[in-house]
């Protein structure tokens, strides 16, 4: 994996993007991912899309009037990566 003397590559950044967005990486790995995003237009665009999409879903799930069951299903889907209605 990434070390202080070896910057993150595209594959590593994509694999860790959700951890980065959730601020779950240790500081050294977070710095490496941030550095890569600053230099790689492709990964930066993916990062911006995923961040905006997650914020959009989060806002919709918390919007006044959204039924609690809908919020629960969306949150479950985001956390599990599966359709909560699937068998």
N, CA, C and O atoms as a GROMACS GRO file, in nm:
protein
  348
    1UNK      N    1   0.084  -0.119   0.000
    1UNK     CA    2   0.000   0.000   0.000
    1UNK      C    3   0.088   0.124   0.000
    1UNK      O    4   0.210   0.114  -0.005
    2UNK      N    5   0.027   0.236   0.005
    2UNK     CA    6   0.095   0.364   0.002
    2UNK      C    7   0.183   0.382   0.125
    2UNK      O    8   0.144   0.352   0.237
    3UNK      N    9   0.301   0.433   0.101
    3UNK     CA   10   0.392   0.469   0.210
    3UNK      C   11   0.433   0.614   0.188
    3UNK      O   12   0.410   0.667   0.079
    4UNK      N   13   0.493   0.679   0.288
    4UNK     CA   14   0.532   0.819   0.269
    4UNK      C   15   0.622   0.843   0.149
    4UNK      O   16   0.618   0.950   0.089
    5UNK      N   17   0.705   0.744   0.112
    5UNK     CA   18   0.795   0.764  -0.001
    5UNK      C   19   0.738   0.710  -0.132
    5UNK      O   20   0.803   0.720  -0.236
    6UNK      N   21   0.617   0.653  -0.130
    6UNK     CA   22   0.554   0.600  -0.250
    6UNK      C   23   0.412   0.655  -0.261
    6UNK      O   24   0.323   0.611  -0.188
    7UNK      N   25   0.388   0.750  -0.350
    7UNK     CA   26   0.255   0.809  -0.360
    7UNK      C   27   0.150   0.710  -0.409
    7UNK      O   28   0.182   0.608  -0.470
    8UNK      N   29   0.026   0.741  -0.382
    8UNK     CA   30  -0.085   0.655  -0.422
    8UNK      C   31  -0.102   0.659  -0.573
    8UNK      O   32  -0.084   0.763  -0.637
    9UNK      N   33  -0.137   0.543  -0.630
    9UNK     CA   34  -0.170   0.534  -0.771
    9UNK      C   35  -0.320   0.537  -0.790
    9UNK      O   36  -0.396   0.531  -0.692
   10UNK      N   37  -0.364   0.547  -0.914
   10UNK     CA   38  -0.507   0.556  -0.944
   10UNK      C   39  -0.586   0.440  -0.883
   10UNK      O   40  -0.692   0.461  -0.823
   11UNK      N   41  -0.537   0.321  -0.898
   11UNK     CA   42  -0.608   0.203  -0.848
   11UNK      C   43  -0.628   0.211  -0.697
   11UNK      O   44  -0.737   0.186  -0.647
   12UNK      N   45  -0.522   0.247  -0.626
   12UNK     CA   46  -0.530   0.259  -0.480
   12UNK      C   47  -0.628   0.369  -0.439
   12UNK      O   48  -0.705   0.352  -0.344
   13UNK      N   49  -0.625   0.480  -0.510
   13UNK     CA   50  -0.713   0.591  -0.477
   13UNK      C   51  -0.858   0.551  -0.498
   13UNK      O   52  -0.943   0.576  -0.412
   14UNK      N   53  -0.888   0.489  -0.610
   14UNK     CA   54  -1.026   0.447  -0.636
   14UNK      C   55  -1.070   0.344  -0.532
   14UNK      O   56  -1.184   0.350  -0.485
   15UNK      N   57  -0.983   0.251  -0.496
   15UNK     CA   58  -1.017   0.149  -0.396
   15UNK      C   59  -1.044   0.210  -0.259
   15UNK      O   60  -1.119   0.152  -0.180
   16UNK      N   61  -0.984   0.323  -0.230
   16UNK     CA   62  -0.997   0.385  -0.097
   16UNK      C   63  -1.081   0.513  -0.097
   16UNK      O   64  -1.086   0.584   0.003
   17UNK      N   65  -1.146   0.541  -0.208
   17UNK     CA   66  -1.217   0.667  -0.222
   17UNK      C   67  -1.326   0.686  -0.116
   17UNK      O   68  -1.338   0.794  -0.060
   18UNK      N   69  -1.404   0.582  -0.089
   18UNK     CA   70  -1.511   0.596   0.011
   18UNK      C   71  -1.454   0.613   0.150
   18UNK      O   72  -1.508   0.690   0.230
   19UNK      N   73  -1.346   0.545   0.180
   19UNK     CA   74  -1.281   0.565   0.310
   19UNK      C   75  -1.230   0.709   0.321
   19UNK      O   76  -1.237   0.770   0.428
   20UNK      N   77  -1.177   0.761   0.211
   20UNK     CA   78  -1.129   0.899   0.210
   20UNK      C   79  -1.245   0.996   0.233
   20UNK      O   80  -1.234   1.088   0.314
   21UNK      N   81  -1.355   0.976   0.161
   21UNK     CA   82  -1.471   1.063   0.175
   21UNK      C   83  -1.529   1.058   0.317
   21UNK      O   84  -1.581   1.158   0.366
   22UNK      N   85  -1.520   0.943   0.380
   22UNK     CA   86  -1.572   0.926   0.516
   22UNK      C   87  -1.469   0.962   0.623
   22UNK      O   88  -1.496   0.951   0.742
   23UNK      N   89  -1.350   1.005   0.579
   23UNK     CA   90  -1.241   1.042   0.670
   23UNK      C   91  -1.205   0.926   0.764
   23UNK      O   92  -1.193   0.944   0.885
   24UNK      N   93  -1.188   0.809   0.704
   24UNK     CA   94  -1.156   0.689   0.781
   24UNK      C   95  -1.013   0.641   0.759
   24UNK      O   96  -0.975   0.536   0.811
   25UNK      N   97  -0.933   0.714   0.683
   25UNK     CA   98  -0.795   0.672   0.654
   25UNK      C   99  -0.700   0.726   0.760
   25UNK      O  100  -0.725   0.830   0.821
   26UNK      N  101  -0.590   0.654   0.779
   26UNK     CA  102  -0.489   0.708   0.869
   26UNK      C  103  -0.425   0.830   0.800
   26UNK      O  104  -0.430   0.840   0.677
   27UNK      N  105  -0.366   0.920   0.876
   27UNK     CA  106  -0.318   1.047   0.820
   27UNK      C  107  -0.220   1.033   0.702
   27UNK      O  108  -0.229   1.110   0.607
   28UNK      N  109  -0.130   0.937   0.707
   28UNK     CA  110  -0.033   0.922   0.599
   28UNK      C  111  -0.100   0.881   0.468
   28UNK      O  112  -0.068   0.933   0.362
   29UNK      N  113  -0.194   0.788   0.477
   29UNK     CA  114  -0.265   0.742   0.356
   29UNK      C  115  -0.356   0.855   0.306
   29UNK      O  116  -0.368   0.876   0.185
   30UNK      N  117  -0.419   0.926   0.397
   30UNK     CA  118  -0.504   1.037   0.357
   30UNK      C  119  -0.424   1.143   0.281
   30UNK      O  120  -0.471   1.196   0.180
   31UNK      N  121  -0.305   1.175   0.328
   31UNK     CA  122  -0.219   1.272   0.259
   31UNK      C  123  -0.182   1.222   0.120
   31UNK      O  124  -0.181   1.299   0.024
   32UNK      N  125  -0.152   1.093   0.109
   32UNK     CA  126  -0.115   1.037  -0.021
   32UNK      C  127  -0.232   1.043  -0.118
   32UNK      O  128  -0.215   1.078  -0.235
   33UNK      N  129  -0.351   1.009  -0.070
   33UNK     CA  130  -0.470   1.015  -0.156
   33UNK      C  131  -0.498   1.159  -0.196
   33UNK      O  132  -0.524   1.187  -0.312
   34UNK      N  133  -0.492   1.251  -0.100
   34UNK     CA  134  -0.515   1.392  -0.130
   34UNK      C  135  -0.414   1.443  -0.233
   34UNK      O  136  -0.450   1.518  -0.324
   35UNK      N  137  -0.288   1.403  -0.218
   35UNK     CA  138  -0.185   1.443  -0.314
   35UNK      C  139  -0.214   1.391  -0.453
   35UNK      O  140  -0.196   1.462  -0.552
   36UNK      N  141  -0.258   1.266  -0.462
   36UNK     CA  142  -0.290   1.208  -0.591
   36UNK      C  143  -0.408   1.282  -0.654
   36UNK      O  144  -0.406   1.313  -0.774
   37UNK      N  145  -0.510   1.310  -0.574
   37UNK     CA  146  -0.628   1.381  -0.626
   37UNK      C  147  -0.591   1.520  -0.678
   37UNK      O  148  -0.652   1.569  -0.774
   38UNK      N  149  -0.492   1.582  -0.617
   38UNK     CA  150  -0.448   1.714  -0.661
   38UNK      C  151  -0.377   1.709  -0.797
   38UNK      O  152  -0.371   1.810  -0.867
   39UNK      N  153  -0.324   1.593  -0.833
   39UNK     CA  154  -0.246   1.580  -0.956
   39UNK      C  155  -0.316   1.503  -1.068
   39UNK      O  156  -0.276   1.513  -1.184
   40UNK      N  157  -0.418   1.427  -1.035
   40UNK     CA  158  -0.482   1.339  -1.134
   40UNK      C  159  -0.624   1.388  -1.163
   40UNK      O  160  -0.713   1.376  -1.080
   41UNK      N  161  -0.643   1.442  -1.282
   41UNK     CA  162  -0.773   1.498  -1.320
   41UNK      C  163  -0.882   1.391  -1.322
   41UNK      O  164  -0.996   1.417  -1.283
   42UNK      N  165  -0.849   1.271  -1.367
   42UNK     CA  166  -0.948   1.163  -1.374
   42UNK      C  167  -0.997   1.125  -1.235
   42UNK      O  168  -1.118   1.118  -1.212
   43UNK      N  169  -0.906   1.100  -1.145
   43UNK     CA  170  -0.945   1.060  -1.008
   43UNK      C  171  -1.014   1.174  -0.935
   43UNK      O  172  -1.107   1.151  -0.858
   44UNK      N  173  -0.968   1.298  -0.959
   44UNK     CA  174  -1.032   1.413  -0.896
   44UNK      C  175  -1.177   1.426  -0.941
   44UNK      O  176  -1.265   1.454  -0.860
   45UNK      N  177  -1.202   1.406  -1.071
   45UNK     CA  178  -1.339   1.414  -1.123
   45UNK      C  179  -1.426   1.305  -1.061
   45UNK      O  180  -1.541   1.331  -1.026
   46UNK      N  181  -1.374   1.185  -1.046
   46UNK     CA  182  -1.448   1.077  -0.982
   46UNK      C  183  -1.477   1.112  -0.837
   46UNK      O  184  -1.588   1.090  -0.788
   47UNK      N  185  -1.378   1.165  -0.767
   47UNK     CA  186  -1.394   1.208  -0.628
   47UNK      C  187  -1.505   1.312  -0.617
   47UNK      O  188  -1.592   1.300  -0.530
   48UNK      N  189  -1.503   1.412  -0.703
   48UNK     CA  190  -1.605   1.518  -0.697
   48UNK      C  191  -1.743   1.462  -0.724
   48UNK      O  192  -1.840   1.500  -0.658
   49UNK      N  193  -1.755   1.371  -0.822
   49UNK     CA  194  -1.884   1.312  -0.852
   49UNK      C  195  -1.936   1.232  -0.733
   49UNK      O  196  -2.050   1.252  -0.690
   50UNK      N  197  -1.854   1.143  -0.679
   50UNK     CA  198  -1.897   1.058  -0.567
   50UNK      C  199  -1.933   1.142  -0.445
   50UNK      O  200  -2.031   1.113  -0.376
   51UNK      N  201  -1.855   1.246  -0.418
   51UNK     CA  202  -1.884   1.332  -0.305
   51UNK      C  203  -2.016   1.406  -0.324
   51UNK      O  204  -2.098   1.412  -0.232
   52UNK      N  205  -2.038   1.460  -0.442
   52UNK     CA  206  -2.164   1.531  -0.471
   52UNK      C  207  -2.283   1.436  -0.466
   52UNK      O  208  -2.389   1.471  -0.414
   53UNK      N  209  -2.267   1.316  -0.520
   53UNK     CA  210  -2.375   1.218  -0.521
   53UNK      C  211  -2.412   1.176  -0.378
   53UNK      O  212  -2.530   1.168  -0.345
   54UNK      N  213  -2.314   1.150  -0.297
   54UNK     CA  214  -2.341   1.111  -0.158
   54UNK      C  215  -2.408   1.224  -0.082
   54UNK      O  216  -2.499   1.199  -0.002
   55UNK      N  217  -2.364   1.347  -0.104
   55UNK     CA  218  -2.426   1.462  -0.038
   55UNK      C  219  -2.572   1.479  -0.084
   55UNK      O  220  -2.660   1.510  -0.004
   56UNK      N  221  -2.595   1.458  -0.212
   56UNK     CA  222  -2.730   1.467  -0.265
   56UNK      C  223  -2.820   1.363  -0.199
   56UNK      O  224  -2.929   1.396  -0.152
   57UNK      N  225  -2.776   1.239  -0.195
   57UNK     CA  226  -2.857   1.134  -0.133
   57UNK      C  227  -2.879   1.160   0.015
   57UNK      O  228  -2.988   1.140   0.067
   58UNK      N  229  -2.775   1.205   0.081
   58UNK     CA  230  -2.787   1.236   0.224
   58UNK      C  231  -2.889   1.347   0.248
   58UNK      O  232  -2.972   1.337   0.339
   59UNK      N  233  -2.885   1.451   0.167
   59UNK     CA  234  -2.980   1.562   0.181
   59UNK      C  235  -3.122   1.516   0.154
   59UNK      O  236  -3.214   1.557   0.224
   60UNK      N  237  -3.140   1.432   0.054
   60UNK     CA  238  -3.274   1.382   0.023
   60UNK      C  239  -3.326   1.290   0.133
   60UNK      O  240  -3.445   1.292   0.164
   61UNK      N  241  -3.239   1.212   0.190
   61UNK     CA  242  -3.281   1.120   0.296
   61UNK      C  243  -3.320   1.196   0.422
   61UNK      O  244  -3.404   1.148   0.500
   62UNK      N  245  -3.262   1.313   0.444
   62UNK     CA  246  -3.290   1.390   0.563
   62UNK      C  247  -3.392   1.501   0.540
   62UNK      O  248  -3.427   1.574   0.632
   63UNK      N  249  -3.439   1.514   0.417
   63UNK     CA  250  -3.534   1.621   0.384
   63UNK      C  251  -3.663   1.605   0.463
   63UNK      O  252  -3.712   1.494   0.486
   64UNK      N  253  -3.716   1.719   0.504
   64UNK     CA  254  -3.842   1.716   0.576
   64UNK      C  255  -3.948   1.655   0.485
   64UNK      O  256  -3.959   1.691   0.367
   65UNK      N  257  -4.024   1.565   0.539
   65UNK     CA  258  -4.128   1.502   0.461
   65UNK      C  259  -4.087   1.367   0.402
   65UNK      O  260  -4.173   1.291   0.358
   66UNK      N  261  -3.958   1.337   0.401
   66UNK     CA  262  -3.916   1.206   0.353
   66UNK      C  263  -3.956   1.104   0.459
   66UNK      O  264  -3.918   1.117   0.576
   67UNK      N  265  -4.031   1.002   0.420
   67UNK     CA  266  -4.074   0.903   0.518
   67UNK      C  267  -3.955   0.833   0.584
   67UNK      O  268  -3.854   0.807   0.518
   68UNK      N  269  -3.966   0.802   0.712
   68UNK     CA  270  -3.856   0.734   0.781
   68UNK      C  271  -3.814   0.604   0.713
   68UNK      O  272  -3.696   0.569   0.712
   69UNK      N  273  -3.909   0.531   0.657
   69UNK     CA  274  -3.877   0.405   0.589
   69UNK      C  275  -3.790   0.431   0.467
   69UNK      O  276  -3.698   0.354   0.440
   70UNK      N  277  -3.818   0.537   0.392
   70UNK     CA  278  -3.735   0.571   0.277
   70UNK      C  279  -3.594   0.607   0.321
   70UNK      O  280  -3.497   0.562   0.260
   71UNK      N  281  -3.580   0.686   0.427
   71UNK     CA  282  -3.448   0.721   0.479
   71UNK      C  283  -3.372   0.595   0.521
   71UNK      O  284  -3.253   0.582   0.494
   72UNK      N  285  -3.442   0.503   0.588
   72UNK     CA  286  -3.379   0.379   0.632
   72UNK      C  287  -3.332   0.297   0.513
   72UNK      O  288  -3.221   0.244   0.515
   73UNK      N  289  -3.414   0.286   0.409
   73UNK     CA  290  -3.377   0.206   0.291
   73UNK      C  291  -3.259   0.268   0.218
   73UNK      O  292  -3.170   0.196   0.174
   74UNK      N  293  -3.258   0.400   0.204
   74UNK     CA  294  -3.146   0.466   0.136
   74UNK      C  295  -3.018   0.447   0.215
   74UNK      O  296  -2.914   0.412   0.159
   75UNK      N  297  -3.024   0.470   0.346
   75UNK     CA  298  -2.906   0.454   0.429
   75UNK      C  299  -2.855   0.309   0.423
   75UNK      O  300  -2.735   0.286   0.411
   76UNK      N  301  -2.946   0.213   0.432
   76UNK     CA  302  -2.907   0.072   0.424
   76UNK      C  303  -2.840   0.043   0.290
   76UNK      O  304  -2.738  -0.027   0.285
   77UNK      N  305  -2.896   0.096   0.184
   77UNK     CA  306  -2.839   0.074   0.050
   77UNK      C  307  -2.698   0.133   0.040
   77UNK      O  308  -2.607   0.069  -0.013
   78UNK      N  309  -2.681   0.254   0.092
   78UNK     CA  310  -2.549   0.318   0.086
   78UNK      C  311  -2.446   0.241   0.167
   78UNK      O  312  -2.331   0.226   0.125
   79UNK      N  313  -2.486   0.192   0.283
   79UNK     CA  314  -2.392   0.122   0.370
   79UNK      C  315  -2.361  -0.019   0.324
   79UNK      O  316  -2.249  -0.067   0.342
   80UNK      N  317  -2.458  -0.086   0.266
   80UNK     CA  318  -2.439  -0.226   0.228
   80UNK      C  319  -2.398  -0.243   0.082
   80UNK      O  320  -2.339  -0.344   0.046
   81UNK      N  321  -2.431  -0.144   0.000
   81UNK     CA  322  -2.403  -0.158  -0.142
   81UNK      C  323  -2.499  -0.252  -0.212
   81UNK      O  324  -2.479  -0.288  -0.327
   82UNK      N  325  -2.604  -0.291  -0.140
   82UNK     CA  326  -2.703  -0.382  -0.197
   82UNK      C  327  -2.840  -0.317  -0.194
   82UNK      O  328  -2.863  -0.222  -0.120
   83UNK      N  329  -2.930  -0.368  -0.276
   83UNK     CA  330  -3.068  -0.323  -0.277
   83UNK      C  331  -3.138  -0.382  -0.155
   83UNK      O  332  -3.140  -0.504  -0.140
   84UNK      N  333  -3.194  -0.299  -0.066
   84UNK     CA  334  -3.258  -0.353   0.054
   84UNK      C  335  -3.382  -0.435   0.023
   84UNK      O  336  -3.428  -0.510   0.109
   85UNK      N  337  -3.437  -0.423  -0.097
   85UNK     CA  338  -3.555  -0.501  -0.136
   85UNK      C  339  -3.516  -0.634  -0.198
   85UNK      O  340  -3.602  -0.719  -0.220
   86UNK      N  341  -3.389  -0.653  -0.228
   86UNK     CA  342  -3.345  -0.778  -0.292
   86UNK      C  343  -3.352  -0.893  -0.193
   86UNK      O  344  -3.331  -0.873  -0.073
   87UNK      N  345  -3.382  -1.012  -0.242
   87UNK     CA  346  -3.389  -1.130  -0.150
   87UNK      C  347  -3.254  -1.166  -0.093
   87UNK      O  348  -3.244  -1.261  -0.016
   0.00000   0.00000   0.00000
